[in-house]
């Protein structure tokens, strides 16, 4: 009788798969609480804003008009109607003029960003990111094996002086910087909107040093305060900026539709790493049939909803933590509040107390490429109701106080 030996697949892994892999590791999760009473962890859109009836109607209309095309393979660059919708969206909200040929559709913004990393980043290549920055993108960057140099974030966004120092150091080493990754609006997790001065400086640096800026703008439409500023893509005249966007925050995360806007010459290279047969031709059409008639009013509803939630959470936090040296962000839009804990707070004790109260939040270290963040937490006000944002944030304040030495 022949004995079968289980395949040792680990020895066959690619270089990228081996990065961060350990035998026996399970599926990773950032959840501290299995069934939280107050879910302030991930940036999940409010289910109450989902246009259920509108999507049912849009699906029916789409199937009558384009059902045969929706259920077969599609354009490798994505459904033309969705690319046209992206063009329209940029014009409507920003006055930015681009063309369909500048747009490639991907399976959400995470996949869109991964297209850029795959196209430009080899193992060991140097890139620059913000510190802190979005943990999900950090995971993708690490899987590509990049050497990550970080630049701090302040009230104006990424510190362009720090970016210049990194670029100059790399130039002296004879090492190119492959790209600069930045979140320009309501930076996730820290909250600031990159100032116009910094935007112009960053574009100038990319042009001077011959590198790419990967501009992540997942939340840009969800502005409820502050001034609309031109994107890095709009400010660039040298083909240095690639910009990502998504319908996840303004339609539904389950839609899984994002895109890159890039110079036309880059699009074929990016397409080489995309899915065959076009990205979700069916859902792309449903999204277009709903959004082309409802884009502006739906976004206005979302901005009003998230504004109320942000204010409720800030009110609850300050009612309890006022008088301490806590630092709490006040973003002009988006989903998140970033907190620097009061002096003397024990983050491990805080995590334990929060879990006992059923509070889910994101811990700071996961947002830093090269260490740090132990005294930071991120709260998402997007998912819970206004009432739970207020009550839950007061409870967060109470456990923070209890966790102080």
N, C-alpha and C positions, 0 to 999 in steps of 0.2 A: 504493500500500500504506500502510495506516494504521500509524503508529508508536505503540506503547503506552508510556506513561510510568508508572513505578512510583509508586504513591500515596505522598505525603509525609504519612503518618499522624500524625507528631509535631505538626503544626499543629492537629490536631483533638482532641488530648488534653484531658481534663478538668483542672481546676485541681489536683485531688488527684493525678492521674497525673503531672502535670508536676513535682511536688515530688520532687526528687532524681533526675529522669530526665535522662540525657545520651544524645544520638544515638550509636548503635553500642555501647551498653553491653550486656554479656551477662548471663546469669542469675547472680545473686550467690550466693556460697558463702563460708562462714566456715572452710572446711577448708584447713589448711596442708599436709596430707599426703594424697595420693590413696588409698593403701591402708595405713593406719597399723598398726603392730604393737601399739601400745597406744592404744586409742581412748578418750581421756578428754575429748573435745570436747563433743559434744552430750549432752543429758540423755535418753539412750535407755534404755528399760527393759530389764532382763535377759531375753533370749530364753528362758533356762532356766526362768523362772517362768511362761511362758505356759501356760495350761491347755489344751493341744491336744486331748486326749481329751475333756475336759469340754465344750469348745466344739463338738466334733463331735456329742456326745450331745445337747447343748442345741439345736443346729440341727435335728437329726432330730426331737426332741420338738416343737419349735416349729412345724416344717413340717406335722406331722400335725395340730396343734391350730389353727394360725393362718396356714397357708401362703398362703391366698388373700388375707388382709389384709396379710401381710408383703410381697407382691409387687405391691401397688398403692399409690396415693398415700395419705398418712397425715394425721394431725391436724396442722394448721399449727403448733401449739405443741409437737409432738413426741408420740411414742407414750405414751399414758396410763400404761402399765405402767412405762415408764422414769422418768417423772415421779414415780410412786409409789415407785419404788426410791430415787430421790434423797431423797424425804421420809423413807423408812425409814432410809437411810444416816445422815442427820443425827441422827435420833433415836437410832439404835444407838450411834454413836460419840461423840455430843456431848450427847444429851438435848435437842436443839434441836427444837422443835415448829413445823413449817411445814405448808402445805397444797399440794396439787397445783397449785392456781391461782397459786401463787407461783413456779412453775418453767417455764422455756422451754428447750427442747433446741436445741443448736447443733452445728455440725460441728467439734467439739473446743473446747477452752477458748479458743484463739486467735480462732476465729470468734465465740465468745460475747463475749469482750472487745470485739471489733470492733463487735458490735451496740450496745454501750453507747457507744462512741466515735461511731458513726454517728448515734445518737439524740440525743447531747448536745453534740457538739463540731463547731463550724464552723472554717473556716480563720481563724487569728488568735486564736482563743479561748485563754484562759489555763487551764492545768491544772498540778497539782503532782504530781511523782513523786519516788520515792526516787533517791538517787545513791550507789551503783550500783543498777540495776534490770535486769529481764530484757530482753535485747537484742531478742528477738522482739516484745515489746509496744512497745518504743521504735520499731521500724520501723513498726508500725501507727499509732502516735501521730503520727509524722512524716508519714505518708501522709495523715493527716487535717488536717495543716497547723497543729497546735496550737502555741501559744507555751508552751514547757515551762519551768517553774520547778522547781528541784530542792532537795530537803532531804536532808542527809546521813543515813547509817545508822550507828548505833553498836550496842553490845551489847544494847540494849533495842529495837532496830528503828528506825523512822523518828523523826527528831528533831522532836518536836512543837513545840518552841520555834521552830524554823526555819519550820515550817508556819505557825504563827501570824504570824510576821513577814511572810511572803509574803501571807497573807490580809489583813492590815492594810494592806499597801502597795497591794494591788489595790483594797481598799475606798476608800482615799484617791484612787486614780485614777478611781474610778467604774466599775471593770471587775470583772465577776463572775468568780469562779473556778468553772469548769464542773464539775470533778471533781478528786478526789485519788485517785491510783492507788497502791496499796500491796500488798505481798506479806507476809502476816502470819506464816506458819509457815515456818521454815527458808528464810529469804529468799534468793531467787535473784538474784544470786550470792553475797551476802556471808555468809549462813548463820544470822543470829540469828532467834530467835522473838520477835516483838513482845511486850513485857511487858504485863501487865494494866493497869498504870498508864498506859502509852502508849496502849493500846487505848481506855481510857475517855476520855483526853484528846483523842484524835483524833475520836472520835464527838462529843464535846462541841463541838469546833471546827467540825465539819461542821454541827451544829445551830445554833450561834451565827451562822455566816456564810452559812448557807443554800446549802450545796453538797452534792454527791454524793460518797460514798466508793465507789470501785470496788475491792472486796476480792478479791484473787486468791489462791485457796487450792487450787492444783493438787496439793499434796503432803501436805495435812493429815493424811490417814489413815496416812501412813508415818512415824509417830512411834515411835522406839524408846528414847528417853530423855526426861526432863523431864515437866512437868505439862501436861495438857490444859487449855487456856484457852478461855474463851468467845469466839466469833467477834465481829467488829465487827457483823455482822448481828444476832447475838443481843443485843448491848448497846444497839442502836439502838431507840428507841421513837417516832421521828419520820419514818420512811420515807426516811432519808438514805442507806442502804447498799444497794448492789447487789453480790451475791457470785457469783463464778464458781467452777466446779468441773469435773472431768473424769474420765473412765474411762481416760484414756491411761496414767496411772501405775499404776493398780491392776488393769487388765485387759490392755491392749495399745494402743500408740500408733496402730496401724493401724485400730483400732475407730472412731476419729474421732467420738467422742461426748462433748460437754461440755454445760454448761448455765449459765444465770444464775438465781439466786434473787433475787427483787425484790419490792417492793410490788406488789400486784395491779393497781393503777392504771397502773403502768408497762408491764405485760406487752404490751398491745396496741401501744404505741409501739415497743417493742423488736421485736415480731413483724413490724412493717412493713419491717424490714431483713433478715429471715430468708429462707431458701429457701422457695419454694412447694412444696406437696405434702408437707410434713413432712420432717424431717431423717432420712434413712436408716431408713425403717420396718423394713426387713429386719434390719439389724445391731442396731437398738434392741431388737428382740424376742430375738435370740440372746443379747445381753448380759444381758437380764433373766432369761431362762430359766436361764442359768448362775449369775448373781450372787445371785439371790434365795435360793438354797439354799447358797451357798458364800461369801458376802460376808465374814463375819468370819474364818473359818479361812484364806481366801485372803489377806486383808490381813495376818493374823498371820504367815503364811509370808513375805510380801514384806518386812515389817518386820525379821524375823530375818535374811533374806538381805542386805538393804542395811546393816544394822547391822554384820554381819561384814565387808562390803566397806569401809565407812567406816573401821573399826578397822584393817584391813589397810593401807589407804592412809596413814592417819595414822602407823602404825608405821614404814612404809617411809620416809616423808618425814622424820620426826624422827630416825631412825637416821642419816641422812646430813646433815641440816641442823641438828641440835642443836649449840648453841654459836655459831650465827650469830644475827643480830637479825631473822630471818625471823618473820613473823606468819602463823599457819595457823589457820583457823577449825575449830571442832568442833561441827557442827550436831547438833541433837537428832533429826534425821530428814531425809528428802528424798534428793537425789542428789548434792549438790555440796560441794566444799571450795574455799574462797577463800584465796588466798595473797597477802600483801604481800611482795614479793621482798626479799632482804637488801640492805643498803646496798651500792651499787656495782655492782649487777647491770645489765648492758646488755640491755634487752628485745629488741632486734633480733638481737643475737648469740645470745641464748637461743632465739629462734624458729628461727634457722638451725641451731643445734646439735640442738634437739629434732626438727626435720624430718629431719636426717641419721640420727637414731636411731629414726625411725618413731613419734614421740610426737605425738599430736594433743591439743591443749588449746585453751581459749578465751582469747583475749587480753583484757586488762582494758578498754581504751578503748571497746569496743563496748557496754559496760554503763552508760556515763555519758552523760546527756543533753546536757551542756554542756561536755564536755572533762574529762580526767582519766583515771586508771586505767593510766597507762603502766607503773607498777610493780606491777601486779596481774595475776594469772592465775587462771582457774577450772579446776579438775579435776573431772570427773564420774566417780564410782566405780560408777555404776549398771550400765554395760553389760558391762565386762570381768569375768572370774572373780575370785574372792578372790585366787588366786595371782598373776594378772596385775596386780591392783591393788597388791599388795605389791611385786612385782618392778619393775613400771613406775614406781611412785612413787619407789623408790630411784634409778632411772635419771633421773627428773625432778630429784631432788635433786642428782645428780651433774652434770647439764648446767647447773643453776642455779649451782653452784659454779664451773664452767668459764666461765660467762658473766660472772663478776664481774671488774671492772676491776682 
